[in-house]
Structure formats: structure tokens, C-alpha cells
């Protein structure tokens, strides 16, 4: 095998590695995008949960106030 043939094989190998690295990078970016989307969903669910907790607390206070207004029987 000549030096030129070896260099050509080496060049092809480097090009293949570059392609693999580019594919891997794109895969990582896609994965990071999925994680960010998932994080936004979790944040939205937490906000809903906090709002529900506040609503339940308000309902509990209103219920207690209502019960205090009812005369004992």
C-alpha cells in the first residue's frame, strides 16, 4: 500500500469521524431541547399545583367561616 493510499484511507476515516461527531452533536442538541421542553412542562404543572393549593386553602377558610355562621342544633 502506497503512502497516498494510506493517506486517502486516513482522510476517509477522519471524514467519517467528523460526520459521526456532527450527528452526535445534533442528537445532543435535540436531547437538550427535549429536556428544556420537559422542564417547561414541569414548571407549568408546579404552577398549577401551587394555584390549586391556594384555591383549596381559600375554600377551606370559606367553609370554616360558613360553618361558624350556622347556629348549633
KOLSE-600983 format. One line per field, with one value per atom (N, C-alpha, C): x negated, y, z; residue number from 1; residue in one letter. Coordinates in nm, 4 decimals, padded with zeros to 6 digits. Example, Ala and Ser with C-alpha at 12.3 -4.5 7.8 and 13.67 -1.06 7.14 Angstrom:
BEGIN
c1	(-01.3190	-01.2300	-01.3200	-01.2850	-01.3670	-01.2900)
c2	(-00.5690	-00.4500	-00.3300	-00.2250	-00.1060	00.0030)
c3	(00.7800	00.7800	00.7800	00.7080	00.7140	00.7870)
vexza	(1	1	1	2	2	2)
marti	(A	A	A	S	S	S)
END
This chain:
BEGIN
c1	(-00.0849	00.0000	-00.0904	-00.0586	-00.1420	-00.1041	-00.1900	-00.1655	-00.0372	-00.0176	00.1033	00.2289	00.2227	00.3394	00.3671	00.2602	00.2759	00.3335	00.2842	00.3365	00.4839	00.5201	00.6603	00.7490	00.7033	00.7780	00.7894	00.6794	00.6792	00.7743	00.7725	00.8624	01.0079	01.0405	01.1770	01.2203	01.1279	01.1576	01.1867	01.1076	01.1280	01.2621	01.2964	01.4253	01.5406	01.5241	01.6279	01.6435	01.5329	01.5379	01.6039	01.5752	01.6395	01.7913	01.8334	01.9775	02.0414	01.9735	02.0254	02.0355	01.9345	01.9360	02.0506	02.0757	02.1851	02.3204	02.3358	02.4605	02.4798	02.3728	02.3788	02.4162	02.3581	02.3878	02.5349	02.5853	02.7263	02.8169	02.7759	02.8525	02.8549	02.7404	02.7331	02.8190	02.8157	02.8960	03.0443	03.0828	03.2222	03.2620	03.1734	03.1977	03.2100	03.1211	03.1271	03.2574	03.3031	03.4307	03.5457	03.5391	03.6428	03.6428	03.5248	03.5140	03.5723	03.5412	03.5938	03.7461	03.7993	03.9453	04.0066	03.9417	03.9895	03.9841	03.8769	03.8648	03.9776	04.0121	04.1222	04.2547	04.2745	04.3968	04.4027	04.2911	04.2861	04.3133	04.2538	04.2773	04.4241	04.4877	04.6305	04.7136	04.6788	04.7517	04.7330	04.6137	04.5899	04.6722	04.6809	04.7618	04.9087	04.9571	05.0961	05.1166	05.0212	05.0303	05.0337	04.9500	04.9481	05.0800	05.1338	05.2623	05.3732	05.3706	05.4705	05.4591	05.3389	05.3195	05.3773	05.3526	05.4095	05.5613	05.6169	05.7629	05.8235	05.7592	05.8093	05.8032	05.6976	05.6846	05.7941	05.8209	05.9282	06.0630	06.0859	06.2113	06.2248	06.1144	06.1187	06.1558	06.0969	06.1289	06.2755	06.3228	06.4627	06.5572	06.5221	06.6044	06.6075	06.4941	06.4883	06.5721	06.5643	06.6444	06.7926	06.8293	06.9690	07.0176	06.9354	06.9747	06.9929	06.9138	06.9261	07.0558	07.1107	07.2345	07.3583	07.3456	07.4612	07.4848	07.6069	07.6334	07.6291	07.5800	07.5783	07.7204	07.7355	07.8682	07.8737)
c2	(-00.1164	00.0000	00.1239	00.2128	00.3327	00.4350	00.5332	00.6413	00.7151	00.7380	00.8086	00.7298	00.5982	00.5144	00.5198	00.5141	00.5224	00.6577	00.7643	00.8972	00.9091	00.8478	00.8502	00.7766	00.6633	00.5881	00.6702	00.7330	00.8172	00.9353	00.9953	01.1077	01.0634	00.9488	00.8963	00.8671	00.8135	00.7849	00.9134	01.0168	01.1454	01.2055	01.1969	01.2475	01.1715	01.0400	00.9604	01.0031	01.0268	01.0729	01.2098	01.2977	01.4294	01.4153	01.3257	01.3033	01.2463	01.1534	01.0940	01.1999	01.2844	01.3912	01.4882	01.5218	01.6127	01.5499	01.4237	01.3526	01.3466	01.3184	01.3116	01.4481	01.5535	01.6893	01.7225	01.6889	01.7143	01.6349	01.5130	01.4299	01.4918	01.5408	01.6054	01.7308	01.8106	01.9325	01.8993	01.7952	01.7520	01.7047	01.6292	01.5795	01.6955	01.7955	01.9129	01.9881	01.9966	02.0612	01.9876	01.8548	01.7745	01.7974	01.8067	01.8298	01.9668	02.0681	02.2019	02.2038	02.1349	02.1276	02.0565	01.9507	01.8764	01.9643	02.0406	02.1323	02.2349	02.2873	02.3838	02.3193	02.1941	02.1237	02.1059	02.0701	02.0521	02.1846	02.2924	02.4239	02.4624	02.4330	02.4632	02.3801	02.2534	02.1678	02.2160	02.2604	02.3147	02.4404	02.5264	02.6474	02.6120	02.5141	02.4694	02.4113	02.3332	02.2730	02.3806	02.4807	02.5890	02.6656	02.6914	02.7606	02.6760	02.5467	02.4577	02.4575	02.4580	02.4601	02.5890	02.7016	02.8288	02.8255	02.7702	02.7614	02.6730	02.5605	02.4712	02.5391	02.6123	02.6829	02.7890	02.8600	02.9597	02.8920	02.7822	02.7079	02.6589	02.6119	02.5653	02.6808	02.7968	02.9135	02.9538	02.9547	02.9905	02.8884	02.7626	02.6572	02.6740	02.7008	02.7216	02.8432	02.9500	03.0692	03.0374	02.9606	02.9206	02.8367	02.7403	02.6543	02.7334	02.8376	02.9197	02.9999	03.0293	03.1068	03.0224	02.8903	02.8022	02.7885	02.8163	02.8031	02.6548	02.6282	02.4892	02.4350	02.3084	02.2473	02.1400)
c3	(00.0000	00.0000	00.0000	-00.0889	-00.1012	00.0060	00.0213	00.1173	00.0796	-00.0508	-00.0960	-00.0612	-00.0770	-00.0430	00.1077	00.1853	00.3300	00.3710	00.3073	00.3369	00.2983	00.1889	00.1454	00.2464	00.2954	00.3971	00.5252	00.5628	00.6820	00.6639	00.5480	00.5180	00.5263	00.4700	00.4743	00.6186	00.6953	00.8361	00.9135	00.8885	00.9563	00.9150	00.7870	00.7395	00.8065	00.8194	00.8867	01.0321	01.0992	01.2383	01.2490	01.1526	01.1516	01.1373	01.0487	01.0292	01.1553	01.2176	01.3409	01.4502	01.4598	01.5602	01.5341	01.4086	01.3739	01.4081	01.3769	01.4097	01.5605	01.6314	01.7774	01.8361	01.7839	01.8305	01.8072	01.6889	01.6580	01.7524	01.7814	01.8736	02.0133	02.0592	02.1903	02.1958	02.0893	02.0852	02.0887	02.0177	02.0198	02.1586	02.2221	02.3576	02.4560	02.4421	02.5295	02.5086	02.3836	02.3544	02.4201	02.4191	02.4842	02.6348	02.6915	02.8360	02.8715	02.7909	02.8172	02.8061	02.7067	02.6920	02.8124	02.8557	02.9723	03.0974	03.1117	03.2252	03.2247	03.1063	03.0980	03.1387	03.0996	03.1383	03.2901	03.3489	03.4947	03.5647	03.5153	03.5752	03.5661	03.4528	03.4372	03.5351	03.5509	03.6455	03.7893	03.8223	03.9565	03.9803	03.8798	03.8932	03.9143	03.8404	03.8569	03.9961	04.0421	04.1749	04.2831	04.2694	04.3678	04.3666	04.2486	04.2382	04.3010	04.2754	04.3358	04.4879	04.5393	04.6846	04.7438	04.6757	04.7231	04.7181	04.6112	04.5985	04.7070	04.7349	04.8389	04.9763	05.0010	05.1282	05.1412	05.0329	05.0345	05.0574	04.9907	05.0084	05.1525	05.2112	05.3499	05.4429	05.4219	05.5053	05.4897	05.3663	05.3427	05.4076	05.3985	05.4594	05.6114	05.6700	05.8151	05.8549	05.7769	05.8058	05.7933	05.6946	05.6767	05.7946	05.8364	05.9472	06.0759	06.0965	06.2167	06.2164	06.0985	06.0898	06.1167	06.1013	06.1228	06.2725	06.3169	06.4604	06.5018	06.6229	06.6717	06.6835	06.6616	06.6717	06.7763)
vexza	(1	1	1	2	2	2	3	3	3	4	4	4	5	5	5	6	6	6	7	7	7	8	8	8	9	9	9	10	10	10	11	11	11	12	12	12	13	13	13	14	14	14	15	15	15	16	16	16	17	17	17	18	18	18	19	19	19	20	20	20	21	21	21	22	22	22	23	23	23	24	24	24	25	25	25	26	26	26	27	27	27	28	28	28	29	29	29	30	30	30	31	31	31	32	32	32	33	33	33	34	34	34	35	35	35	36	36	36	37	37	37	38	38	38	39	39	39	40	40	40	41	41	41	42	42	42	43	43	43	44	44	44	45	45	45	46	46	46	47	47	47	48	48	48	49	49	49	50	50	50	51	51	51	52	52	52	53	53	53	54	54	54	55	55	55	56	56	56	57	57	57	58	58	58	59	59	59	60	60	60	61	61	61	62	62	62	63	63	63	64	64	64	65	65	65	66	66	66	67	67	67	68	68	68	69	69	69	70	70	70	71	71	71	72	72	72	73	73	73)
marti	(X	X	X	X	X	X	X	X	X	X	X	X	X	X	X	X	X	X	X	X	X	X	X	X	X	X	X	X	X	X	X	X	X	X	X	X	X	X	X	X	X	X	X	X	X	X	X	X	X	X	X	X	X	X	X	X	X	X	X	X	X	X	X	X	X	X	X	X	X	X	X	X	X	X	X	X	X	X	X	X	X	X	X	X	X	X	X	X	X	X	X	X	X	X	X	X	X	X	X	X	X	X	X	X	X	X	X	X	X	X	X	X	X	X	X	X	X	X	X	X	X	X	X	X	X	X	X	X	X	X	X	X	X	X	X	X	X	X	X	X	X	X	X	X	X	X	X	X	X	X	X	X	X	X	X	X	X	X	X	X	X	X	X	X	X	X	X	X	X	X	X	X	X	X	X	X	X	X	X	X	X	X	X	X	X	X	X	X	X	X	X	X	X	X	X	X	X	X	X	X	X	X	X	X	X	X	X	X	X	X	X	X	X	X	X	X	X	X	X)
END
